[in-house]
Amino acid sequence: QISMEPSEGGASCVVHDDGGGVAQSELGQLFRRFYHSATSTGSGVGLALVREVVQRHHGGVYADNALLPGATRPGLRVVMWLPALAKDLQIK
């Protein structure tokens, strides 16, 4: 599930799956470049790249495990927040 919501001073994008989540001990490692768990099929680049792009735009990102409505087990939820553009920003 993907959702976008306005929030104070910006917007949040939430990407939430129902795949069983990630071990609590690994949540802090997910944004490390080339990190992947023994059960992961990824390269370990995707979330590291997300964090870098979000931070370069003065935003923030975090991951946790949470239940989707109607789900029986928690899935991984990644929340990204980006600030709104300043009204007086001049693009050249």
C-alpha positions in Angstrom: 0.0 0.0 0.0 1.3 3.5 -0.9 -0.2 6.7 0.5 0.6 10.4 0.4 -0.5 12.7 3.1 0.1 16.4 3.7 1.7 17.2 7.0 2.9 20.3 8.7 5.4 21.9 6.5 5.5 19.2 3.9 4.2 15.8 2.9 4.6 12.2 4.0 4.8 9.2 1.7 4.2 5.8 3.3 5.0 2.5 1.6 3.6 -0.4 3.6 3.7 -4.1 2.7 2.1 -7.2 4.3 5.1 -9.4 3.9 5.8 -10.2 7.6 8.0 -7.3 8.4 11.7 -7.2 9.4 13.4 -8.4 12.6 13.5 -5.6 15.1 17.2 -6.0 15.4 17.6 -5.3 11.6 15.4 -2.2 11.3 18.4 0.2 12.1 20.4 -1.5 9.3 17.9 -1.2 6.5 19.2 2.1 5.2 22.9 1.0 5.2 24.3 0.7 1.7 24.6 -3.0 0.5 22.9 -4.3 3.7 20.6 -7.2 3.2 19.4 -9.9 5.6 19.8 -13.6 5.0 16.2 -13.8 3.8 16.4 -10.7 1.5 16.5 -11.0 -2.2 17.6 -7.4 -2.8 20.9 -5.8 -3.4 20.9 -3.5 -0.4 21.0 -0.4 -2.6 17.3 0.7 -2.8 16.6 2.0 0.7 20.1 3.5 1.0 19.4 5.5 -2.1 16.0 6.5 -0.8 17.6 7.8 2.4 20.2 9.8 0.5 17.7 11.4 -1.9 15.3 12.3 1.0 18.1 13.8 3.1 19.4 15.8 0.2 16.0 17.4 0.0 16.1 18.1 3.8 13.6 15.4 4.6 13.6 12.3 6.8 12.9 8.6 6.5 12.4 5.7 8.9 11.2 2.1 8.8 9.2 0.1 11.3 6.8 -2.9 11.4 3.1 -2.1 11.5 -0.2 -3.8 10.8 -2.2 -2.9 7.7 -5.9 -2.7 8.3 -7.3 -6.3 8.1 -3.8 -7.9 8.2 -2.9 -10.7 10.6 0.8 -10.0 10.8 2.8 -6.8 10.7 4.6 -5.7 7.5 7.4 -3.4 6.8 6.4 0.3 6.7 8.7 2.9 5.3 7.8 6.6 6.0 9.4 9.4 4.1 8.8 13.1 4.9 9.7 15.9 2.5 9.4 19.6 3.2 7.2 21.8 1.1 8.9 24.2 -1.3 9.2 27.7 0.1 6.7 30.0 -1.6 9.4 32.5 -2.5 11.8 30.0 -4.0 13.1 31.1 -7.4 14.0 28.4 -9.8 16.6 29.5 -12.4 
